[in-house]
């Protein structure tokens, strides 16, 4: 592992995990920064789950939550062969750790505070960044001909709000909450479901011990297929929040537990940019 540099990745969702996984496997030390309540629905392939469980393993690489931003804590986890993850949504640890590279892979569709001054090389993934202004480089996150293209000037395509086409389905395969509340999962990621089948419930209330109460709204599968993503049970959200993703291809069960082609592509471009900086 190249111990001479440190890369900080803001975000630990499925796309960010694809980036971090590729960098880490290539020998680069990476620290992940996350919120205290991440909302990834592709939880089986998101390092952000370490916020809740202490560790999260994706395709042989394990992320481990650390309690503080001191370099000793970061180095200890790296030396053990794992990816350190810190709850730090504001990025307050960045000026303390002085990383060589910062990657913003929050995928918030807007810039939540990342700036070129954070590190010698700052990379923004997806819309919301302008290369040469608030970041040095931008990596396209929209599926299509330019997916994972690296921009030295300009911005990525704006968010269309329409999910990528999988098996002929786009927006139909993604479920959004019909009401605010707490998620109670009836099915799990990897389950095969039929259109109209109840896969979860949104409860009005949840006690501290995890007991659901009050009225609830049933969440039904919008199409038949495999549950590819499902928000963590007990998570509280507002109406309209993305809570599940169904893959209509029942033969693609393994995809629920592996990094996506999109995440690998973006990860490859970030790795390219990092290698170009390190070897330049």
MIZATOR-924784 format. One line per 2 residues: their letters; for each residue z negated, x negated, y of N, C-alpha, C. Coordinates in Angstrom, 3 decimals. Layout:
BEGIN
A = Z,X,Y,Z,X,Y,Z,X,Y; ... $
END
This chain:
BEGIN
XX = 0.000,-0.841,-1.199,0.000,0.000,0.000,0.000,-0.875,1.248; 0.797,-0.478,2.228,0.889,-1.208,3.482,-0.341,-0.925,4.336 $
XX = -1.327,-1.807,4.271,-2.595,-1.588,4.956,-2.537,-1.964,6.437; -1.402,-2.487,6.866,-1.302,-2.929,8.244,-1.086,-1.780,9.213 $
XX = -0.666,-0.619,8.705,-0.419,0.505,9.596,-1.193,1.732,9.118; -1.280,2.725,10.005,-1.876,4.007,9.644,-0.991,5.111,10.204 $
XX = -0.683,6.073,9.344,0.084,7.249,9.752,-0.855,8.450,9.737; -0.822,9.244,10.794,-1.576,10.492,10.830,-0.588,11.644,10.824 $
XX = -0.807,12.588,9.915,0.029,13.778,9.841,-0.790,14.986,10.262; -0.383,15.629,11.311,-1.029,16.870,11.746,-0.454,18.019,10.917 $
XX = -1.291,18.624,10.092,-0.861,19.697,9.209,-0.906,19.297,7.756; -1.306,20.257,6.900,-1.385,19.991,5.477,-0.816,21.112,4.633 $
XX = 0.058,21.938,5.241,0.715,23.008,4.496,1.762,22.472,3.541; 2.590,23.359,2.982,3.512,22.910,1.944,4.579,21.952,2.464 $
XX = 5.113,22.163,3.666,6.104,21.233,4.198,5.460,19.904,4.566; 4.299,19.976,5.204,3.583,18.745,5.553,3.195,17.970,4.304 $
XX = 2.818,18.686,3.257,2.441,18.035,2.008,3.622,17.288,1.401; 4.817,17.873,1.483,6.008,17.176,1.004,6.236,15.876,1.745 $
XX = 5.968,15.883,3.047,6.100,14.673,3.866,5.053,13.640,3.475; 3.801,14.073,3.439,2.701,13.154,3.127,2.856,12.577,1.722 $
XX = 3.221,13.421,0.782,3.408,12.988,-0.604,4.438,11.871,-0.675; 5.552,12.035,0.030,6.626,11.040,-0.021,6.196,9.737,0.649 $
XX = 5.527,9.836,1.795,5.049,8.639,2.480,4.034,7.889,1.632; 3.111,8.633,1.039,2.039,8.016,0.249,2.585,7.353,-0.994 $
XX = 3.529,8.022,-1.658,4.128,7.439,-2.866,4.956,6.198,-2.525; 5.417,6.101,-1.288,6.182,4.936,-0.854,5.278,3.791,-0.399 $
XX = 3.957,4.032,-0.451,3.019,2.961,-0.143,2.445,2.968,1.257; 2.626,4.064,1.992,2.104,4.120,3.351,0.763,4.872,3.403 $
XX = -0.223,4.319,4.103,-1.516,5.013,4.257,-1.357,6.205,5.206; -1.782,7.379,4.757,-1.638,8.590,5.560,-2.969,9.330,5.620 $
XX = -3.323,9.763,6.821,-4.469,10.646,7.029,-3.940,11.997,7.464; -4.427,13.073,6.840,-4.007,14.430,7.174,-5.066,15.085,8.062 $
XX = -4.624,15.739,9.127,-5.518,16.514,9.991,-5.225,17.996,9.799; -6.272,18.797,9.626,-6.093,20.227,9.379,-7.095,21.049,10.206 $
XX = -6.892,22.371,10.183,-7.841,23.284,10.801,-8.982,23.554,9.816; -10.016,24.238,10.284,-11.140,24.552,9.397,-10.864,25.776,8.528 $
XX = -9.750,26.473,8.769,-9.401,27.632,7.937,-7.883,27.725,7.784; -7.289,26.763,7.074,-5.834,26.780,6.895,-5.356,28.012,6.138 $
XX = -4.130,28.434,6.460,-3.618,29.695,5.921,-2.353,29.520,5.086; -2.251,28.436,4.349,-1.069,28.217,3.518,-0.986,29.291,2.437 $
XX = 0.210,29.820,2.207,0.376,30.755,1.094,0.880,30.033,-0.152; 1.615,28.920,0.026,2.030,28.107,-1.136,0.889,27.125,-1.424 $
XX = -0.237,27.687,-1.805,-1.474,26.916,-1.934,-1.440,25.869,-3.039; -0.644,26.099,-4.072,-0.597,25.163,-5.193,0.084,23.850,-4.815 $
XX = 0.807,23.848,-3.692,1.496,22.627,-3.266,1.129,22.274,-1.831; -0.122,22.559,-1.446,-0.583,22.285,-0.088,-1.880,21.484,-0.116 $
XX = -1.848,20.306,0.484,-3.053,19.486,0.579,-4.134,20.172,1.415; -3.757,21.146,2.221,-4.733,21.852,3.062,-5.821,22.539,2.250 $
XX = -5.570,22.801,0.968,-6.584,23.441,0.125,-7.821,22.558,-0.041; -7.704,21.269,0.243,-8.863,20.373,0.168,-9.917,20.738,1.196 $
XX = -9.533,21.452,2.248,-10.504,21.909,3.234,-11.535,22.815,2.562; -11.074,23.659,1.640,-11.950,24.607,0.958,-12.595,24.011,-0.293 $
XX = -11.823,23.261,-1.068,-12.272,22.822,-2.391,-12.726,21.371,-2.463; -12.588,20.639,-1.374,-12.983,19.232,-1.376,-11.844,18.303,-1.756 $
XX = -11.050,18.713,-2.737,-9.866,17.950,-3.131,-8.725,18.915,-3.438; -7.513,18.407,-3.391,-6.330,19.186,-3.774,-5.301,18.216,-4.321 $
XX = -4.785,18.501,-5.511,-3.820,17.608,-6.155,-2.454,18.262,-6.245; -1.439,17.545,-5.773,-0.065,18.024,-5.820,0.807,16.934,-6.436 $
XX = 1.403,17.244,-7.569,2.304,16.321,-8.271,1.714,14.907,-8.364; 0.496,14.842,-8.832,-0.124,13.561,-9.127,-0.783,12.855,-7.963 $
XX = -0.693,13.402,-6.764,-1.349,12.805,-5.595,-2.473,13.726,-5.149; -3.650,13.158,-4.937,-4.828,13.943,-4.575,-5.242,13.683,-3.136 $
XX = -5.470,14.767,-2.401,-6.053,14.683,-1.060,-7.539,14.966,-1.166; -8.347,14.238,-0.407,-9.792,14.401,-0.441,-10.329,14.588,0.979 $
XX = -11.102,15.631,1.148,-11.669,15.897,2.472,-12.731,14.865,2.816; -12.675,14.361,4.061,-13.693,13.443,4.551,-14.432,14.116,5.700 $
XX = -15.644,13.647,5.955,-16.512,14.323,6.921,-16.397,13.784,8.333; -15.929,12.547,8.472,-15.895,11.953,9.801,-14.616,11.152,10.010 $
XX = -14.349,10.828,11.277,-13.103,10.164,11.630,-13.215,8.652,11.705; -14.304,8.077,11.178,-14.422,6.626,11.253,-13.458,5.963,10.281 $
XX = -12.992,4.790,10.657,-11.977,4.084,9.865,-12.491,3.728,8.472; -13.789,3.495,8.344,-14.355,3.147,7.037,-14.185,4.292,6.039 $
XX = -14.418,5.532,6.499,-14.264,6.698,5.619,-12.815,6.872,5.203; -11.924,6.675,6.164,-10.489,6.788,5.879,-10.068,5.730,4.862 $
XX = -10.456,4.500,5.112,-10.058,3.393,4.234,-10.636,3.530,2.829; -11.863,4.049,2.738,-12.501,4.200,1.417,-11.674,5.118,0.523 $
XX = -11.244,6.258,1.057,-10.454,7.202,0.264,-9.086,6.608,-0.071; -8.477,5.930,0.896,-7.181,5.294,0.647,-7.280,4.237,-0.447 $
XX = -8.340,3.447,-0.404,-8.524,2.397,-1.412,-8.775,2.970,-2.800; -9.274,4.209,-2.850,-9.476,4.888,-4.131,-8.198,5.541,-4.637 $
XX = -7.119,5.401,-3.872,-5.831,5.943,-4.300,-5.633,7.405,-3.979; -6.346,7.903,-2.948,-6.212,9.295,-2.551,-5.861,9.387,-1.071 $
XX = -5.461,10.578,-0.661,-5.095,10.836,0.737,-6.292,11.448,1.454; -6.824,10.809,2.483,-7.934,11.404,3.215,-7.468,12.581,4.072 $
XX = -8.288,13.617,4.143,-7.988,14.796,4.947,-9.201,15.131,5.794; -8.975,15.334,7.070,-10.053,15.572,8.026,-9.806,16.875,8.768 $
XX = -10.851,17.683,8.924,-10.747,18.881,9.753,-10.800,18.443,11.213; -9.660,18.537,11.866,-9.542,18.082,13.257,-8.302,18.727,13.881 $
XX = -8.364,20.027,14.138,-7.181,20.724,14.657,-6.747,20.251,16.039; -7.662,19.722,16.816,-7.331,19.289,18.167,-6.760,17.870,18.201 $
XX = -6.886,17.152,17.085,-6.395,15.780,17.054,-7.275,14.810,17.821; -8.562,15.137,17.936,-9.477,14.277,18.691,-9.700,12.922,18.023 $
XX = -9.399,12.820,16.731,-9.566,11.551,16.020,-8.427,10.571,16.308; -7.329,11.074,16.848,-6.150,10.217,17.056,-6.429,9.070,18.020 $
XX = -7.005,9.302,19.204,-7.297,8.160,20.085,-8.373,7.233,19.533; -9.209,7.737,18.640,-10.258,6.908,18.043,-9.676,5.975,16.980 $
XX = -8.761,6.495,16.173,-8.197,5.724,15.062,-6.972,4.902,15.462; -6.363,5.269,16.581,-5.203,4.526,17.096,-4.129,4.301,16.019 $
XX = -3.563,5.373,15.477,-2.541,5.222,14.430,-1.263,4.604,14.986; -0.476,4.042,14.100,0.823,3.503,14.480,1.862,4.612,14.597 $
XX = 1.679,5.652,13.781,2.653,6.748,13.735,1.905,8.072,13.631; 2.362,9.063,14.394,1.849,10.428,14.282,3.010,11.345,13.931 $
XX = 2.804,12.171,12.916,3.796,13.174,12.520,3.181,14.550,12.733; 3.826,15.388,13.532,3.361,16.761,13.707,4.169,17.650,12.780 $
XX = 3.526,18.082,11.690,4.176,18.959,10.716,3.374,20.246,10.560; 2.788,20.693,11.659,2.025,21.939,11.644,2.957,23.125,11.421 $
XX = 4.195,22.999,11.870,5.227,24.052,11.765,4.728,25.321,12.473; 4.255,25.130,13.689,3.756,26.251,14.488,4.850,26.880,15.337 $
XX = 6.066,26.333,15.278,7.207,26.791,16.072,7.020,26.493,17.556; 5.954,25.760,17.880,5.710,25.315,19.248,4.809,24.091,19.184 $
XX = 4.781,23.336,20.256,3.960,22.128,20.321,2.526,22.516,20.659; 1.596,22.157,19.784,0.188,22.490,19.983,-0.613,21.322,20.567 $
XX = 0.074,20.406,21.226,-0.646,19.337,21.900,-0.237,17.932,21.533; 0.780,17.786,20.702,1.243,16.448,20.329,2.030,15.831,21.482 $
XX = 1.778,14.536,21.740,2.439,13.850,22.845,2.846,12.448,22.427; 3.865,11.904,23.091,4.361,10.564,22.768,3.287,9.497,22.934 $
XX = 2.320,9.759,23.801,1.278,8.767,24.070,0.297,8.608,22.919; 0.388,9.458,21.902,-0.560,9.404,20.793,-0.378,8.179,19.905 $
XX = 0.844,7.646,19.849,1.126,6.519,18.955,2.442,5.869,19.366; 2.702,4.650,18.897,3.992,4.006,19.181,5.203,4.812,18.706 $
XX = 5.035,5.552,17.596,6.098,6.424,17.108,5.509,7.801,16.832; 6.071,8.824,17.460,5.606,10.201,17.265,6.796,11.055,16.840 $
XX = 6.627,11.763,15.726,7.694,12.563,15.132,7.272,14.025,15.109; 8.135,14.897,15.598,7.882,16.332,15.529,8.804,16.975,14.517 $
XX = 8.261,17.843,13.672,9.056,18.516,12.641,9.270,19.976,13.036; 10.535,20.368,13.131,10.850,21.750,13.435,10.931,22.056,14.916 $
XX = 11.079,23.348,15.259,11.209,23.738,16.665,9.919,23.550,17.447; 10.079,23.429,18.763,8.916,23.288,19.641,8.766,21.907,20.239 $
XX = 9.595,20.970,19.795,9.537,19.591,20.290,10.886,19.190,20.881; 10.849,18.256,21.815,12.071,17.701,22.377,12.024,16.188,22.245 $
XX = 12.935,15.646,21.452,12.985,14.200,21.237,13.277,13.488,22.560; 12.511,12.439,22.820,12.666,11.695,24.054,11.794,12.208,25.175 $
XX = 11.133,13.364,24.953,10.235,13.927,25.966,8.792,13.972,25.450; 8.451,14.995,24.647,7.077,15.069,24.147,6.886,14.306,22.832 $
XX = 7.992,14.015,22.129,7.934,13.196,20.910,9.105,12.211,20.949; 9.067,11.219,20.062,10.166,10.246,20.003,11.336,10.762,19.184 $
XX = 11.014,11.401,18.046,12.045,11.904,17.146,11.711,13.330,16.729; 12.744,14.098,16.441,12.576,15.455,15.916,13.335,15.552,14.602 $
XX = 12.729,16.187,13.603,13.387,16.410,12.313,13.649,17.905,12.153; 14.901,18.246,11.870,15.292,19.649,11.712,14.633,20.259,10.477 $
XX = 14.072,21.466,10.633,13.428,22.146,9.512,14.173,23.400,9.073; 15.240,23.752,9.782,16.006,24.949,9.425,16.967,24.638,8.281 $
XX = 16.947,25.504,7.258,17.891,25.329,6.145,19.324,25.425,6.666; 20.211,24.664,6.039,21.600,24.650,6.460,22.135,23.231,6.497 $
XX = 23.272,23.068,7.116,23.954,21.780,7.131,23.099,20.678,7.756; 22.306,21.011,8.768,21.530,20.002,9.488,20.081,19.867,9.022 $
XX = 19.732,20.516,7.934,18.360,20.385,7.433,17.984,18.921,7.268; 16.837,18.548,7.848,16.268,17.195,7.767,17.000,16.168,8.625 $
XX = 17.944,16.604,9.442,18.605,15.675,10.353,17.595,15.154,11.379; 17.692,13.877,11.713,16.800,13.247,12.683,17.478,13.227,14.046 $
XX = 16.802,13.775,15.050,17.331,13.804,16.404,16.578,12.805,17.284; 17.320,11.991,18.002,16.723,11.071,18.972,16.709,11.676,20.368 $
XX = 17.487,12.735,20.565,17.457,13.525,21.791,17.602,14.987,21.410; 17.064,15.863,22.226,17.215,17.288,21.973,16.157,17.848,21.028 $
XX = 16.402,19.065,20.584,15.416,19.810,19.804,16.009,20.366,18.517; 15.128,20.778,17.622,15.555,21.470,16.402,15.975,22.890,16.768 $
XX = 16.636,23.561,15.845,17.049,24.939,16.088,15.826,25.836,16.261; 15.896,26.829,17.137,14.759,27.741,17.314,14.524,28.578,16.068 $
XX = 13.299,29.030,15.903,12.950,29.847,14.751,13.646,31.202,14.829; 14.300,31.596,13.731,14.996,32.882,13.706,14.096,34.019,13.244 $
XX = 12.987,33.659,12.573,12.117,34.686,12.022,12.604,35.231,10.697; 13.740,34.718,10.215,14.305,35.177,8.942,14.110,34.087,7.890 $
XX = 13.368,34.357,6.804,13.152,33.346,5.760,14.454,32.918,5.111; 14.445,31.741,4.511,15.619,31.234,3.821,16.030,32.126,2.653 $
XX = 17.306,32.091,2.333,17.849,32.913,1.256,17.495,32.311,-0.103; 16.817,33.091,-0.911,16.503,32.701,-2.287,16.934,33.838,-3.206 $
XX = 17.879,33.545,-4.077,18.347,34.559,-5.022,18.926,35.789,-4.359; 19.478,35.620,-3.157,20.081,36.745,-2.459,19.134,37.529,-1.578 $
XX = 17.872,37.096,-1.506,16.885,37.799,-0.688,16.392,36.894,0.435; 16.162,37.460,1.599,15.619,36.698,2.734,14.291,37.332,3.146 $
XX = 14.323,38.178,4.173,13.078,38.756,4.674,12.415,39.690,3.663; 13.198,40.205,2.681,12.628,41.128,1.696,11.589,40.462,0.805 $
XX = 11.705,39.155,0.622,10.823,38.470,-0.328,9.491,38.034,0.278; 9.357,38.167,1.596,8.125,37.741,2.269,7.328,38.968,2.698 $
XX = 6.035,38.973,2.378,5.180,40.102,2.704,4.272,39.764,3.882; 4.152,40.713,4.802,3.265,40.579,5.949,2.212,41.690,5.907 $
XX = 1.040,41.386,6.404,-0.075,42.335,6.344,0.200,43.584,7.173; -0.015,44.729,6.565,0.184,45.994,7.270,-0.998,46.328,8.168 $
XX = -2.097,45.624,7.962,-3.289,45.856,8.767,-4.139,44.593,8.786; -5.072,44.522,9.692,-6.016,43.413,9.708,-7.045,43.601,8.602 $
XX = -7.596,42.494,8.089,-8.617,42.615,7.072,-8.783,41.365,6.240; -9.443,41.533,5.072,-9.741,40.428,4.156,-8.934,40.596,2.878 $
XX = -8.380,39.513,2.408,-7.498,39.551,1.235,-8.294,39.553,-0.069; -7.974,40.488,-0.946,-8.492,40.526,-2.316,-7.288,40.449,-3.246 $
XX = -7.147,39.344,-3.972,-5.977,39.143,-4.808,-6.123,39.828,-6.163; -5.132,40.634,-6.501,-5.067,41.272,-7.818,-4.258,40.383,-8.757 $
XX = -3.179,39.831,-8.240,-2.342,38.893,-8.989,-2.560,37.485,-8.469; -1.951,36.509,-9.134,-2.111,35.109,-8.753,-0.741,34.452,-8.624 $
XX = -0.702,33.300,-7.982,0.539,32.545,-7.874,1.048,32.224,-9.280; 2.320,32.493,-9.521,2.919,32.265,-10.836,3.051,33.527,-11.667 $
XX = 2.412,34.615,-11.253,2.518,35.879,-11.988,3.880,36.523,-11.764; 4.428,37.132,-12.822,5.660,37.895,-12.710,5.296,39.343,-12.386 $
XX = 5.917,39.891,-11.347,5.586,41.248,-10.904,6.848,42.081,-10.766; 6.664,43.383,-10.788,7.759,44.331,-10.581,7.668,44.917,-9.178 $
XX = 8.797,45.265,-8.623,8.810,45.878,-7.300,7.907,47.109,-7.283; 7.036,47.198,-6.283,6.109,48.316,-6.165,4.770,48.092,-6.837 $
XX = 4.650,47.009,-7.610,3.383,46.714,-8.288,2.336,46.224,-7.286; 1.100,46.664,-7.461,0.023,46.221,-6.571,-0.325,44.763,-6.891 $
XX = -0.229,43.902,-5.892,-0.536,42.493,-6.105,-1.806,42.060,-5.368; -2.240,42.857,-4.395,-3.442,42.511,-3.634,-3.929,43.736,-2.870 $
XX = -5.096,43.593,-2.272,-5.644,44.635,-1.399,-6.184,43.985,-0.129; -6.042,44.689,0.961,-6.597,44.225,2.232,-7.799,45.105,2.552 $
XX = -8.991,44.505,2.450,-10.221,45.248,2.679,-10.666,45.150,4.130; -11.335,46.182,4.548,-11.838,46.253,5.919,-12.976,45.267,6.152 $
XX = -13.822,45.069,5.122,-15.005,44.227,5.280,-15.192,43.309,4.068; -15.907,42.198,4.293,-16.299,41.306,3.207,-17.636,40.679,3.580 $
XX = -18.594,40.715,2.647,-19.908,40.145,2.906,-19.886,38.630,2.707; -20.956,37.959,3.089,-21.019,36.507,2.972,-20.936,36.024,1.538 $
XX = -21.357,36.864,0.584,-21.292,36.465,-0.823,-19.938,36.792,-1.464; -18.981,37.260,-0.648,-17.644,37.501,-1.157,-17.395,38.890,-1.709 $
XX = -18.296,39.816,-1.459,-18.122,41.188,-1.923,-17.306,41.983,-0.912; -16.265,42.650,-1.400,-15.404,43.432,-0.519,-15.931,44.855,-0.416 $
XX = -15.803,45.446,0.777,-16.292,46.808,0.976,-15.461,47.517,2.029; -15.710,48.809,2.167,-14.969,49.605,3.129,-13.627,50.047,2.569 $
XX = -12.833,50.636,3.415,-11.515,51.092,2.986,-10.581,49.902,2.777; -9.513,50.126,2.035,-8.557,49.051,1.818,-7.133,49.586,1.829 $
XX = -6.190,48.684,2.061,-4.765,48.990,2.016,-4.164,48.193,0.868; -3.420,48.857,0.019,-2.799,48.186,-1.117,-1.581,47.385,-0.674 $
XX = -1.440,46.189,-1.249,-0.270,45.344,-0.990,0.616,45.394,-2.230; 1.827,45.877,-2.079,2.732,46.039,-3.206,3.879,45.040,-3.139 $
XX = 4.339,44.628,-4.299,5.454,43.694,-4.368,6.691,44.325,-3.744; 7.324,43.595,-2.843,8.506,44.111,-2.139,9.759,44.023,-3.002 $
XX = 9.770,43.064,-3.933,10.867,42.896,-4.884,10.270,42.458,-6.219; 11.050,42.483,-7.259,10.595,41.967,-8.550,10.818,40.459,-8.589 $
XX = 9.916,39.755,-9.263,10.057,38.306,-9.365,8.739,37.617,-9.627; 8.652,36.360,-9.215,7.448,35.547,-9.412,6.728,35.382,-8.081 $
XX = 5.421,35.547,-8.099,4.646,35.293,-6.884,4.641,33.794,-6.634; 5.353,33.380,-5.600,5.518,31.966,-5.258,4.423,31.501,-4.310 $
XX = 3.969,32.427,-3.469,2.911,32.107,-2.521,2.023,33.308,-2.290; 0.720,33.039,-2.122,-0.245,34.119,-1.922,-1.436,33.546,-1.166 $
XX = -1.770,34.161,-0.064,-2.838,33.614,0.755,-4.174,33.641,0.011; -5.047,32.738,0.352,-6.320,32.570,-0.337,-7.180,33.833,-0.250 $
XX = -7.805,34.174,-1.384,-8.675,35.346,-1.401,-9.832,35.170,-0.416; -10.135,36.244,0.294,-11.218,36.213,1.270,-10.778,35.834,2.664 $
XX = -9.508,35.422,2.804,-9.015,35.012,4.123,-8.892,36.237,5.018; -9.329,36.093,6.268,-9.229,37.183,7.233,-8.031,36.950,8.139 $
XX = -7.253,37.993,8.369,-6.043,37.870,9.183,-5.852,39.133,9.994; -4.908,39.044,10.928,-4.552,40.175,11.757,-3.308,40.850,11.198 $
XX = -3.014,42.028,11.680,-1.831,42.765,11.259,-0.579,41.928,11.528; 0.333,41.924,10.563,1.574,41.187,10.708,1.537,39.776,10.167 $
XX = 0.371,39.311,9.716,0.221,37.941,9.223,0.957,37.777,7.894; 1.603,36.629,7.704,2.303,36.346,6.454,1.293,36.117,5.341 $
XX = 1.391,36.896,4.253,0.365,36.819,3.213,0.910,36.522,1.814; 2.206,36.675,1.586,2.728,36.437,0.232,4.232,36.175,0.279 $
XX = 4.711,35.554,-0.797,6.124,35.187,-0.930,6.503,35.374,-2.394; 7.569,36.118,-2.634,8.008,36.393,-4.008,9.381,35.770,-4.237 $
XX = 9.513,35.022,-5.324,10.787,34.419,-5.719,11.440,35.345,-6.743; 12.637,35.872,-6.444,13.270,36.806,-7.380,13.753,36.175,-8.681 $
XX = 13.764,34.830,-8.738,14.273,34.128,-9.922,13.132,33.918,-10.917; 13.029,34.777,-11.897,11.913,34.709,-12.842,11.940,33.453,-13.700 $
XX = 13.078,32.781,-13.753,13.192,31.559,-14.555,12.632,30.335,-13.828; 12.249,30.495,-12.561,11.834,29.354,-11.744,10.316,29.246,-11.608 $
XX = 9.602,29.517,-12.665,8.138,29.495,-12.616,7.591,28.145,-12.165; 8.183,27.063,-12.653,7.683,25.728,-12.318,7.747,25.447,-10.829 $
XX = 8.652,26.120,-10.106,8.793,25.891,-8.678,7.543,26.277,-7.897; 6.732,27.166,-8.469,5.506,27.581,-7.789,4.510,26.431,-7.668 $
XX = 4.680,25.420,-8.506,3.683,24.359,-8.594,4.252,22.979,-8.249; 5.472,22.965,-7.689,6.083,21.696,-7.300,6.588,21.781,-5.861 $
XX = 6.711,20.624,-5.232,7.175,20.532,-3.855,8.611,21.051,-3.768; 8.907,21.820,-2.740,10.226,22.433,-2.608,11.300,21.423,-2.210 $
XX = 12.556,21.804,-2.438,13.682,20.969,-2.027,13.669,20.741,-0.517; 13.290,21.768,0.238,13.232,21.656,1.692,12.185,20.640,2.120 $
XX = 11.002,20.714,1.522,9.924,19.778,1.866,10.284,18.347,1.478; 10.959,18.194,0.325,11.369,16.847,-0.094,12.412,16.270,0.857 $
XX = 13.338,17.112,1.305,14.370,16.648,2.219,13.766,16.194,3.542; 12.903,17.021,4.089,12.252,16.670,5.349,11.390,15.430,5.165 $
XX = 10.681,15.364,4.040,9.859,14.196,3.750,10.680,12.925,3.677; 11.881,13.030,3.113,12.756,11.864,3.024,13.186,11.376,4.391 $
XX = 13.446,12.300,5.306,13.860,11.907,6.649,12.711,11.285,7.436; 11.515,11.823,7.266,10.360,11.222,7.930,10.121,9.820,7.373 $
XX = 10.259,9.666,6.062,10.123,8.342,5.449,11.180,7.388,6.006; 12.396,7.858,6.165,13.465,7.047,6.748,13.083,6.571,8.150 $
XX = 12.568,7.499,8.949,12.188,7.150,10.322,11.045,6.141,10.330; 10.085,6.328,9.442,8.943,5.416,9.355,9.408,4.021,8.927 $
XX = 10.252,3.958,7.905,10.748,2.654,7.443,11.567,1.964,8.532; 12.348,2.756,9.264,13.122,2.173,10.342,12.231,1.578,11.418 $
XX = 11.119,2.253,11.691,10.171,1.743,12.699,9.466,0.488,12.186; 8.976,0.534,10.949,8.219,-0.580,10.384,9.089,-1.816,10.215 $
XX = 10.326,-1.623,9.810,11.208,-2.754,9.541,12.082,-3.142,10.740; 11.968,-2.393,11.817,12.814,-2.650,12.979,12.379,-3.859,13.799 $
END
